[in-house]
Structure formats: C-alpha cells, structure tokens
Amino acid sequence: MNIGRGTLTMTITVVAAALAMVGYVLSPPSFDPAPLPESEEFHALPAQPAAESLPIPAQAAFSTERITVRARGETLRATIRAPLSPGRHPAMVFVQGSGSGTGSEFTPQARWLAERGVVTVAYDKRTVGYSFRDRDFALLADDALRMIGLLRARPDVDPARTGLWGVSEGGWVVPIAAARSADVRFVVLVSSPNVSPMRQVAWALNEQLQRLHAPAGVRDLLTRAMGGVGFDFLRYDGVPALTGITQPVLALYGTMDPSIPFVESTRTLTSALAAGGNRDYTIRFLAGADHAMLTNGGPYVRDYLPTLANWIRGLPGTAGQAPPIAGATPVQRFEASDVPAAPWYGGTTFLWLTICLAAVGYVTAPVTEMVVRLRGRDLRLAANAQAWSGIRRRIRRMAWTGLGMLAAALAFITLIVLFSVNQAGAWPAVQSGWLVVRLLAVLMLAQEVAATAAVIGALRDGWEPTRWQAFTLAGVLGGTGLLLLTAAYFGLFAFPW
C-alpha cells in the first residue's frame, strides 16, 4: 500500500506546525533585551582632565627577572620588571581575563610602565582549578595576592603603593582579592563587566547578532543553549566583592568595546562602592578604545598608558580625582538582561542524554544487520526482502541527515560564538548557516514521516518484520523523533520561518 505524495506533504506540514507549537509551549521565557533608557549622568560626560594623560618620557632602564611562585595546587611562572632607578617604586600585578594565557601578553605594558618607574609582575594563569566549565574566582584571587606578597617583600617596592590590575574576567577576580587583603593598596579595573558572566556574555552576543542582522531565531537558539548550560560561575554575583573594596579605584572603559555593557558596568561599580562607603574612584571612558584598550586591535589608544601611569605614580593624591566620571560619552543601546534558566528538559544533561539515545538508535541499524548475517538467514527477512530494502534505504538516509543536522547546528553555534569573541563576521554567513540548519531539520522531519508511512504501508500489505528489524525501526525512528523534539525546543520549526 503506497501513500500519495499529497498526503505525505500535508502530513509533513501538519507535523511541522505541531512541532512549532511544541517548541513555543516548551521554550523558556524569551530573551529580548529592552533598550537602555538614556541617562543624564552619561548623556554628556565632562572631558578627562588633560593633566591625567600627560605624556611621560621613559626615565630609566629596567631589569627583567623570571621566577616561579608556589600556589595552591601548582607552581606559577612569573616575570618581574623593575626600574633600575634608586628608591622605592609603586608596584602592580597584572591579572588576566578569561581563557588560559601566559604573562607574556602583558609584556608591552609591563615594559612601558617599568621604564616610567612602576614595578610590575605578570604571571601565567593557573591550569589546576580553572577550565572552560569550572572557574573559581576566589582561587584566582588567591594567586593574585601571592604576587602582591612577592612584590611587597622587595626592597625597591613602596608597600604603600602595591596594587592589582584586572582586565575583563579579572574584573571579577581583583575585587575579591582587594576586599580580602589590605596589602592591596589600589585597584585598576580595565573593561570590567561587573554584571554576572551570563549577563555579560548574553549582552555581547546580542550586540554582535544585531550588527550581523541575524534573525531572531538565531538569538533564541543561542540563548536557549546558554540557559541550559550548568556552569555555576556564569551566575556569579560580583557586587558583594565590589562593595568590600575600600582602596582607591581606577576604572577604564573603551567606547568601542563590544564585549561589555559599559554603562551598566559603571553604574554597578559606583553603586557598590558607594554602598561600601568608598568614594575614592576615578572612572574614565577612552574614545575609540576596544575591550583591550586598543585601537581597532592595533596599538593602544593614546591616553590609556599615560592615564594609568600618572594615576599610579600620583597616589595617594590621585585617589578620587574630580570629576569622578569623565571622558568620551559612552553609548549602550540595550540593557544587560539575564538569560532565563532552561527547564529540566532543556538542560545540558537532558540534551546530551537525548543525543546519546538518538546516536544509539542510529547505530542499531548496521549492528542489527550484522547480527542477522552472523546468525544466518532469517526466513521472514528473505520472504520480505523487497519491502525491507526500501525501508532500509530510508532509515539510512534519515540517520545521515540527523547526524548532519547535529554537526551543522554545532558548527553554526561555534561560528556565531567566534564572531562574537572576535567582533568579526558577515551577515550572509549567519543567514546561510541558519537556513542550512533549519532546512536539515525540515528534511529530517520529512524523512521521518516518509519512513513511518512506508512502514505502515508495508505492515498493511502483510509485511512481518523480524525482531532485528523491529529493533532497527524503533532505534532510528525513535532517535529521530527525539531529535525533532529537541529541534522544536531550540526553535528550528518556529514561525516566522
């Protein structure tokens, strides 16, 4: 018994509409950041005082010393650069941003500062206790404090001017260390998010998708995936540590930074410091600076290093300079909204379980055929070879399509994340990638319906599947059904298409 193409087409359309409704019902609240209301406080900032960014000529040669420092769980390599001029000097520890890295990334800044009378230490980031999945900011703060202790023990360091410098993720680490120890005498925060890691990443992702003119479904796909990630550090609240900072603070932000919500980051910082009774903060927005204080990924913006050095060298007199917030006017278009937590069926564990069950189902087909051949000819298999041959071709194509959709979805998500991290990309790549993923989902649905119809037709015509054939059908059809429900949850069947 054959089912007509018109009936199949209608069935596919109905099932696709049903999956779209299932996705709508099962999905968490949508992630739709509201526009950030304009604020008089940031509408027209006063210009940065010219004296803060006066050029500083190189004054002295410096020494370079490479050492190892014992830390919890491992030994860290560090490099100290110290001016050779006599007397005691201010000193600073560089604390890295996210990812694994070495202290060598700070070499240009460290050399520049050492030539202008500031001792610096840059160290390799730990690998024990820090990974993509697990990040202990308190443990990283402990590493930074060990470096502070190392500097304070040096005869060429002024212990009254030893501080921490943190960039990006370091903005969650440095406040913990500063709140914990009075040995930290000043704090420098560069591109510090101050909101939770989840909100910061979601904001940056939304900004990049807006620039790439990505369909709304792409944002839904990525934020639903983010909402299901069970990494505890993504929900970290840094406000308590910021409130505990009593030392002078210099915070620097770039107006071309696409990675952090700098207006909300500033508000969070000032309100937290005020709650702790700390008024000694200086916040400067540098025109044209990106996340790393560079100009379009090239050299440092002109005022960055002079502002940093003048502030450190002038302590304690430069603490709490007026005006407290100054520089180029920042423009933040959208609020930094939290990503809704995924329901239990949208979590990472359930997602991987679904993929594993689907993979087992797809592996069932070749395994069962091999078992049948090893055990000898099955009479029912021989009698119904024609019916099984057509069904087997369908389930093979279905398995390959399911694997292709998984690979395409993973590659597409990776592509968007790379675009966001590198502030790169082009809208045709986003549009075409999204189209490919959705077409593969529809193709997988069509094959599921066609294969099911073929099985029903064969059964009506008297086909009697063997036990091994039943295992194969249950595995492939069931696995594909699980993938279709997962695709519906992630919005691959949503309207508008």
C-alpha positions as CSV (number, residue, x, y, z in Angstrom):
1,M,0.0,0.0,0.0
2,N,1.5,3.3,-1.1
3,I,0.7,6.7,0.5
4,G,0.4,9.5,-2.0
5,R,2.7,12.5,-2.2
6,G,-0.1,14.9,-1.4
7,T,-0.9,13.1,1.8
8,L,2.7,13.0,2.8
9,T,3.1,16.7,2.1
10,M,0.1,17.5,4.1
11,T,1.3,15.3,7.0
12,I,4.7,16.9,7.0
13,T,3.1,20.3,7.1
14,V,0.8,19.4,10.0
15,V,3.6,17.8,12.0
16,A,5.9,20.8,11.3
17,A,3.2,23.1,12.6
18,A,2.7,20.9,15.6
19,L,6.4,20.9,16.4
20,A,6.4,24.7,16.1
21,M,3.6,24.8,18.8
22,V,5.5,22.3,20.9
23,G,8.6,24.5,20.7
24,Y,6.6,27.5,21.7
25,V,5.0,25.7,24.7
26,L,8.2,24.1,25.9
27,S,10.5,27.1,25.5
28,P,11.6,29.2,28.4
29,P,10.7,32.9,28.5
30,S,12.2,34.7,25.6
31,F,15.4,36.7,25.8
32,D,14.6,40.1,24.5
33,P,16.7,42.9,26.0
34,A,15.0,46.2,26.3
35,P,16.6,49.4,25.0
36,L,18.6,51.1,27.7
37,P,17.0,54.4,28.7
38,E,19.1,57.5,28.3
39,S,20.6,58.9,31.5
40,E,21.6,62.5,32.2
41,E,24.6,61.1,34.0
42,F,26.1,59.6,30.8
43,H,24.5,61.9,28.3
44,A,27.4,64.4,28.1
45,L,30.3,63.5,30.3
46,P,32.9,66.1,31.2
47,A,36.2,65.9,29.4
48,Q,39.0,64.0,31.0
49,P,41.4,66.5,32.7
50,A,44.4,67.0,30.5
51,A,46.9,66.5,33.3
52,E,45.8,62.9,33.7
53,S,47.0,61.9,30.3
54,L,50.2,64.0,30.1
55,P,52.9,62.1,28.3
56,I,55.6,60.5,30.5
57,P,59.0,60.1,29.0
58,A,61.0,56.9,29.7
59,Q,63.1,57.7,32.7
60,A,65.1,54.5,33.5
61,A,66.4,51.2,32.3
62,F,64.8,48.2,34.0
63,S,65.6,44.6,35.0
64,T,63.7,41.5,34.0
65,E,63.5,38.6,36.4
66,R,61.7,35.3,35.7
67,I,60.7,33.3,38.8
68,T,58.4,30.6,39.9
69,V,55.8,31.1,42.7
70,R,54.2,28.3,44.7
71,A,50.4,28.5,44.6
72,R,47.6,26.2,45.6
73,G,47.8,23.0,43.5
74,E,50.6,24.1,41.2
75,T,53.6,26.4,40.6
76,L,53.1,29.5,38.6
77,R,55.7,31.2,36.4
78,A,56.0,34.9,36.7
79,T,58.1,37.8,35.3
80,I,59.1,40.9,37.3
81,R,60.1,44.0,35.5
82,A,61.6,46.7,37.8
83,P,63.1,50.1,37.1
84,L,66.8,50.3,38.0
85,S,66.5,53.9,39.3
86,P,67.2,54.2,43.1
87,G,64.5,54.3,45.7
88,R,61.1,52.6,46.3
89,H,58.6,52.4,43.4
90,P,54.9,51.8,43.1
91,A,54.2,48.2,42.0
92,M,51.3,46.4,40.2
93,V,50.2,42.9,39.5
94,F,48.6,42.1,36.1
95,V,45.5,39.8,36.4
96,Q,44.4,38.2,33.2
97,G,41.0,38.0,31.5
98,S,39.2,34.8,30.5
99,G,40.9,31.8,29.0
100,S,44.2,30.2,29.5
101,G,47.2,32.5,28.9
102,T,50.6,33.5,29.8
103,G,52.1,36.6,31.4
104,S,53.8,37.4,28.1
105,E,50.6,39.1,26.9
106,F,51.3,42.0,29.2
107,T,54.9,42.5,28.0
108,P,54.3,45.7,26.1
109,Q,52.5,47.3,29.1
110,A,55.0,46.0,31.6
111,R,58.0,47.3,29.7
112,W,56.4,50.7,29.2
113,L,55.5,51.0,32.9
114,A,58.9,49.8,34.1
115,E,60.6,52.5,32.0
116,R,58.4,55.0,33.8
117,G,59.1,53.9,37.3
118,V,56.5,51.2,38.1
119,V,57.4,47.7,39.1
120,T,55.2,45.1,37.5
121,V,54.6,41.3,37.8
122,A,52.9,39.3,35.1
123,Y,52.3,35.6,35.6
124,D,51.0,32.6,33.8
125,K,47.4,31.7,34.6
126,R,46.8,28.5,36.5
127,T,45.5,25.4,34.9
128,V,44.6,23.5,38.0
129,G,41.1,24.6,39.2
130,Y,40.4,26.7,36.1
131,S,38.8,25.3,32.9
132,F,36.1,26.1,30.4
133,R,33.5,24.5,32.7
134,D,34.7,25.3,36.2
135,R,36.2,28.6,37.3
136,D,36.9,29.5,40.9
137,F,37.4,33.3,41.1
138,A,38.4,33.1,44.7
139,L,41.2,30.7,43.8
140,L,42.4,33.1,41.1
141,A,42.2,35.9,43.7
142,D,44.5,33.9,46.0
143,D,47.1,33.7,43.2
144,A,47.0,37.5,42.7
145,L,47.5,38.0,46.5
146,R,50.5,35.7,46.4
147,M,52.0,38.0,43.8
148,I,51.2,41.1,45.9
149,G,53.1,39.5,48.8
150,L,56.0,38.8,46.5
151,L,56.2,42.5,45.5
152,R,55.8,43.8,49.0
153,A,58.8,41.9,50.1
154,R,61.1,43.6,47.6
155,P,63.3,46.5,48.8
156,D,62.6,48.5,45.6
157,V,58.9,48.5,46.1
158,D,56.9,51.0,48.1
159,P,54.5,48.9,50.2
160,A,52.0,51.8,50.5
161,R,51.5,51.7,46.7
162,T,51.1,48.0,45.7
163,G,48.0,47.2,43.7
164,L,46.2,44.9,41.3
165,W,45.2,45.5,37.7
166,G,42.5,43.3,36.2
167,V,41.0,43.1,32.7
168,S,37.7,41.6,31.7
169,E,37.3,38.4,33.7
170,G,39.9,39.9,36.0
171,G,37.2,42.4,37.0
172,W,35.6,39.6,39.0
173,V,38.9,38.4,40.5
174,V,40.6,41.6,41.6
175,P,37.7,42.8,43.8
176,I,37.7,39.5,45.7
177,A,41.4,39.9,46.4
178,A,41.1,43.6,47.3
179,A,38.2,43.0,49.7
180,R,40.2,40.2,51.3
181,S,43.5,41.9,51.9
182,A,44.7,45.4,53.0
183,D,48.0,44.6,51.3
184,V,46.3,45.6,48.1
185,R,46.6,49.4,48.2
186,F,45.0,50.3,44.9
187,V,42.8,48.7,42.2
188,V,42.8,49.2,38.5
189,L,39.8,47.7,36.5
190,V,40.1,47.6,32.8
191,S,36.9,46.7,30.8
192,S,35.4,45.2,33.9
193,P,31.9,43.8,33.3
194,N,30.7,44.0,37.0
195,V,27.4,42.3,35.9
196,S,27.2,38.5,36.1
197,P,29.2,36.5,33.4
198,M,25.9,35.2,32.0
199,R,24.6,38.7,31.5
200,Q,27.8,40.0,30.1
201,V,28.1,37.1,27.5
202,A,24.4,37.4,26.6
203,W,24.8,41.2,26.1
204,A,27.9,40.8,23.9
205,L,26.2,38.1,21.9
206,N,23.1,40.2,21.3
207,E,25.1,43.2,20.2
208,Q,27.0,41.1,17.7
209,L,23.8,39.5,16.3
210,Q,22.3,42.9,16.0
211,R,25.3,44.1,13.9
212,L,25.1,40.9,11.8
213,H,21.4,41.4,11.2
214,A,20.8,37.9,12.4
215,P,17.2,36.5,12.5
216,A,15.5,36.5,15.9
217,G,15.6,32.7,15.8
218,V,19.4,32.7,15.9
219,R,19.3,34.6,19.2
220,D,16.7,32.2,20.6
221,L,18.8,29.2,19.6
222,L,21.9,30.5,21.3
223,T,20.2,31.9,24.4
224,R,18.3,28.7,25.0
225,A,21.5,26.8,24.7
226,M,23.2,29.2,27.2
227,G,20.2,28.9,29.6
228,G,20.8,25.1,29.7
229,V,24.5,25.4,30.5
230,G,25.1,24.3,34.1
231,F,28.2,26.2,34.8
232,D,27.8,27.7,38.2
233,F,30.3,30.6,37.6
234,L,28.1,32.0,34.9
235,R,25.6,33.2,37.6
236,Y,28.4,34.7,39.8
237,D,27.4,38.0,41.5
238,G,30.4,40.3,41.9
239,V,28.6,43.1,43.8
240,P,29.4,41.9,47.3
241,A,33.1,41.9,46.5
242,L,32.9,45.3,44.8
243,T,31.2,46.6,48.0
244,G,34.1,45.3,50.0
245,I,36.7,47.4,48.2
246,T,38.0,50.2,50.4
247,Q,41.1,51.1,48.3
248,P,41.3,53.8,45.6
249,V,39.9,52.5,42.3
250,L,40.7,53.5,38.7
251,A,38.3,52.0,36.1
252,L,38.9,52.4,32.4
253,Y,36.4,51.7,29.7
254,G,36.6,52.0,25.9
255,T,33.7,53.5,23.9
256,M,34.3,50.9,21.1
257,D,34.2,47.9,23.4
258,P,31.5,45.4,22.0
259,S,32.1,42.9,24.8
260,I,30.7,44.5,28.0
261,P,27.7,46.7,28.9
262,F,29.9,49.6,30.0
263,V,27.2,52.0,31.1
264,E,25.6,49.4,33.4
265,S,29.0,48.2,34.4
266,T,29.8,51.7,35.6
267,R,26.5,52.1,37.5
268,T,27.0,48.7,39.2
269,L,30.5,49.7,40.2
270,T,29.7,53.2,41.6
271,S,26.6,52.0,43.5
272,A,28.5,49.1,45.0
273,L,31.4,51.3,46.1
274,A,29.0,53.9,47.5
275,A,27.3,51.1,49.5
276,G,30.6,50.3,51.0
277,G,31.4,53.9,51.8
278,N,34.2,54.2,49.1
279,R,34.3,57.5,47.3
280,D,37.8,57.2,46.0
281,Y,37.1,56.1,42.5
282,T,38.1,57.5,39.1
283,I,36.3,56.3,36.0
284,R,37.4,57.3,32.6
285,F,35.9,56.4,29.1
286,L,38.6,56.4,26.4
287,A,37.4,57.3,22.9
288,G,38.0,54.6,20.3
289,A,39.3,52.0,22.7
290,D,38.1,48.4,22.4
291,H,38.0,45.7,25.0
292,A,41.8,45.6,25.3
293,M,42.3,49.3,25.2
294,L,43.5,49.0,21.6
295,T,42.5,51.0,18.5
296,N,40.9,48.5,16.1
297,G,43.0,45.7,17.5
298,G,46.2,47.7,16.8
299,P,48.2,50.0,19.1
300,Y,46.9,51.2,22.5
301,V,44.8,54.2,22.4
302,R,46.9,57.3,23.0
303,D,45.6,58.2,26.5
304,Y,45.5,54.7,28.0
305,L,49.0,54.1,29.3
306,P,49.7,57.7,30.4
307,T,46.4,57.8,32.3
308,L,47.3,54.5,34.0
309,A,50.9,55.5,34.9
310,N,50.0,59.1,36.1
311,W,47.3,57.8,38.4
312,I,49.5,55.1,39.9
313,R,52.5,57.3,40.3
314,G,50.5,60.1,41.8
315,L,48.9,58.0,44.6
316,P,47.6,58.8,47.2
317,G,47.0,62.3,45.7
318,T,45.2,61.0,42.6
319,A,42.7,58.9,44.5
320,G,39.2,60.1,43.9
321,Q,40.1,62.7,41.4
322,A,37.3,65.1,40.2
323,P,35.3,64.6,38.2
324,P,34.7,61.0,39.3
325,I,33.4,60.0,35.8
326,A,34.8,61.7,32.7
327,G,35.9,61.1,29.1
328,A,34.2,60.3,25.9
329,T,30.4,59.8,26.0
330,P,29.6,56.0,26.1
331,V,26.6,54.7,24.1
332,Q,25.0,51.5,25.2
333,R,21.9,50.5,23.2
334,F,20.4,47.6,25.1
335,E,20.2,46.5,28.7
336,A,22.2,43.6,30.0
337,S,19.4,41.1,30.6
338,D,19.8,37.8,32.3
339,V,19.3,34.6,30.2
340,P,16.2,32.7,31.5
341,A,17.3,29.4,33.1
342,A,16.3,26.4,31.0
343,P,13.6,23.9,32.2
344,W,14.9,20.5,33.2
345,Y,14.3,19.2,29.6
346,G,16.4,22.0,28.2
347,G,19.4,21.4,30.4
348,T,22.7,20.2,29.2
349,T,22.3,16.8,30.9
350,F,19.0,16.1,29.2
351,L,20.3,17.3,25.9
352,W,23.3,15.0,25.9
353,L,21.0,12.1,27.0
354,T,18.8,12.8,24.0
355,I,21.7,12.9,21.6
356,C,23.2,9.7,23.1
357,L,19.8,7.9,22.7
358,A,19.5,9.1,19.1
359,A,23.1,8.0,18.4
360,V,22.3,4.6,19.9
361,G,19.3,4.4,17.7
362,Y,21.3,5.2,14.6
363,V,23.9,2.6,15.5
364,T,21.2,0.0,15.9
365,A,20.6,-0.3,12.1
366,P,24.1,-1.5,11.0
367,V,24.5,-3.6,14.2
368,T,21.3,-5.5,13.7
369,E,22.1,-6.2,10.1
370,M,25.5,-7.6,11.1
371,V,23.9,-9.8,13.8
372,V,21.4,-11.2,11.3
373,R,24.2,-12.1,8.9
374,L,26.2,-13.7,11.6
375,R,23.2,-15.8,12.9
376,G,22.3,-17.0,9.4
377,R,19.4,-16.3,7.0
378,D,16.1,-15.3,8.6
379,L,13.2,-16.8,6.6
380,R,10.9,-13.8,7.1
381,L,13.8,-11.5,6.1
382,A,14.2,-13.4,2.9
383,A,10.5,-13.5,2.2
384,N,10.1,-9.7,2.7
385,A,13.4,-8.6,1.2
386,Q,11.7,-6.2,-1.2
387,A,9.7,-4.4,1.5
388,W,12.7,-4.2,3.9
389,S,15.1,-3.0,1.2
390,G,13.1,0.2,0.6
391,I,12.6,0.9,4.3
392,R,16.3,0.3,5.0
393,R,17.3,2.9,2.4
394,R,15.0,5.4,4.1
395,I,16.3,4.9,7.6
396,R,19.9,5.1,6.4
397,R,19.3,8.5,4.8
398,M,17.4,9.5,7.9
399,A,20.4,8.6,10.1
400,W,22.8,10.5,8.0
401,T,20.5,13.6,7.9
402,G,20.2,13.5,11.7
403,L,23.9,13.4,12.1
404,G,24.3,16.1,9.6
405,M,21.8,18.4,11.4
406,L,23.7,17.9,14.7
407,A,27.0,18.7,13.1
408,A,25.6,21.7,11.3
409,A,24.0,23.1,14.4
410,L,27.2,22.7,16.4
411,A,29.2,24.3,13.7
412,F,26.7,27.2,13.4
413,I,26.8,27.9,17.1
414,T,30.6,27.7,17.1
415,L,30.7,30.2,14.2
416,I,28.4,32.7,16.0
417,V,30.5,32.4,19.2
418,L,33.7,33.0,17.2
419,F,32.1,36.0,15.5
420,S,31.1,37.4,18.9
421,V,34.5,36.8,20.5
422,N,36.5,38.3,17.6
423,Q,34.0,41.0,16.8
424,A,34.0,39.8,13.2
425,G,31.7,38.1,10.8
426,A,29.4,38.9,7.9
427,W,25.6,38.7,7.8
428,P,25.5,36.3,4.7
429,A,27.3,33.7,6.7
430,V,24.8,34.0,9.6
431,Q,21.8,33.9,7.3
432,S,23.0,31.0,5.2
433,G,24.1,29.0,8.2
434,W,20.7,29.5,9.9
435,L,19.0,28.4,6.6
436,V,21.1,25.3,6.3
437,V,20.3,24.2,9.9
438,R,16.6,24.7,9.5
439,L,16.4,23.0,6.1
440,L,18.2,20.0,7.6
441,A,15.6,19.9,10.4
442,V,12.7,20.0,7.9
443,L,14.4,17.3,5.7
444,M,14.8,15.1,8.8
445,L,11.1,15.6,9.6
446,A,10.2,14.7,6.0
447,Q,12.2,11.6,6.1
448,E,10.7,10.6,9.5
449,V,7.2,11.0,8.1
450,A,8.0,9.2,4.8
451,A,9.7,6.3,6.6
452,T,6.9,5.9,9.1
453,A,4.4,5.9,6.2
454,A,6.4,3.3,4.4
455,V,6.5,1.0,7.4
456,I,2.7,1.5,8.0
457,G,2.1,0.7,4.3
458,A,4.3,-2.4,4.4
459,L,2.5,-3.7,7.5
460,R,-0.8,-3.2,5.9
461,D,0.4,-5.2,2.9
462,G,1.3,-8.1,5.2
463,W,4.9,-7.4,6.0
464,E,6.1,-9.2,9.1
465,P,9.3,-7.6,10.5
466,T,11.8,-9.7,12.3
467,R,12.9,-8.9,15.8
468,W,16.1,-7.3,14.5
469,Q,14.2,-5.2,12.0
470,A,11.9,-4.1,14.8
471,F,14.9,-3.1,16.9
472,T,16.3,-1.1,13.9
473,L,13.0,0.7,13.3
474,A,12.5,1.5,16.9
475,G,16.0,2.9,17.2
476,V,16.1,5.0,14.1
477,L,12.5,6.3,14.2
478,G,12.7,6.9,18.0
479,G,16.1,8.5,17.8
480,T,14.9,10.9,15.1
481,G,11.8,11.7,17.0
482,L,13.8,12.7,20.0
483,L,16.0,14.9,17.8
484,L,12.9,16.5,16.2
485,L,11.5,17.4,19.7
486,T,14.9,18.9,20.6
487,A,15.0,20.9,17.4
488,A,11.5,22.1,18.2
489,Y,12.7,23.3,21.7
490,F,15.5,25.2,20.1
491,G,13.2,27.0,17.7
492,L,14.1,25.3,14.4
493,F,10.4,24.9,13.4
494,A,9.3,28.3,14.8
495,F,7.4,30.9,12.8
496,P,8.1,33.2,11.1
497,W,10.3,30.8,9.2
